[in-house]
Amino acid sequence: MTSSPVLLVVAAALVDAAGRVLVQQRPEGRAMAGLWEFPGGKVEPGETPEAALVRELAEELGIAVAPGDCRPLTFASAGLDRAHLLLLLYTIDHWQGTPAAIEAAGMAWHRPAALRGLAMPPADVPLVEALVAQLGDDPAA
Ligand SMILES: Nc1nc2c([nH]c(=O)n2[C@H]2C[C@H](O)[C@@H](COP(=O)(O)OP(=O)(O)OP(=O)(O)O)O2)c(=O)[nH]1
């Protein structure tokens, strides 16, 4: 039986007042460059998932989020090249500051159903469906 290390990653669906969700584009030089993803990143040793998410959102988007405003939605469990990805997805609808693409190649706001048309990592496909189920599926709204 083979085993691979579990990579624990947290990510956020930031939801604005119109029910749109923020996605960002992975920059050149990183794994999966060019794909759209939810902002977030790896949980460091000794960090809680919520603390890691708060840190990543400050680093990547320049926004301040309270740990208590990170609401668990669902998770993905998927094989990567050298690890097994466990990705915890949270929804967040309160933050301070205006999100900016500090590290990403770009960012965009979309209704959940419109995310189906974006090139995203394979693990994100079921996450998008969970968002559509939670937030609604009208791509034009
Ligand atoms: N942030 C994020 N990562 C995702 C998503 N979907 C998905 O498969 N991943 C994968 C890509 C990477 O293998 C991993 C996240 O690692 P990362 O390299 O972006 O994390 P990080 O910001 O901590 O980066 P670094 O410090 O190692 O540079 O999770 C997603 O929607 N958001």
The ligand as an ORCA input file, in Angstrom:
! r2SCAN-3c Opt
* xyz 0 1
  N      -5.395     28.365     -2.225
  C      -5.903     27.355     -2.935
  N      -5.154     26.253     -3.177
  C      -5.742     25.277     -3.905
  C      -7.060     25.379     -4.393
  N      -7.348     24.247     -5.090
  C      -6.266     23.440     -5.034
  O      -6.147     22.320     -5.535
  N      -5.272     24.076     -4.318
  C      -3.965     23.494     -4.075
  C      -2.869     24.127     -4.896
  C      -1.649     23.867     -4.021
  O      -1.217     22.533     -4.240
  C      -2.219     23.977     -2.628
  C      -2.051     25.360     -2.040
  O      -0.720     25.639     -1.980
  P      -0.103     27.074     -2.247
  O       1.246     26.855     -2.815
  O      -1.037     27.948     -2.998
  O      -0.061     27.574     -0.760
  P       0.746     28.765     -0.114
  O       0.028     30.054     -0.415
  O       0.915     28.393      1.335
  O       2.098     28.806     -0.955
  P       3.638     28.792     -0.613
  O       3.810     29.495      0.700
  O       4.045     27.359     -0.594
  O       4.238     29.530     -1.768
  O      -3.599     23.682     -2.717
  C      -7.810     26.547     -4.124
  O      -8.970     26.734     -4.539
  N      -7.184     27.508     -3.394
*
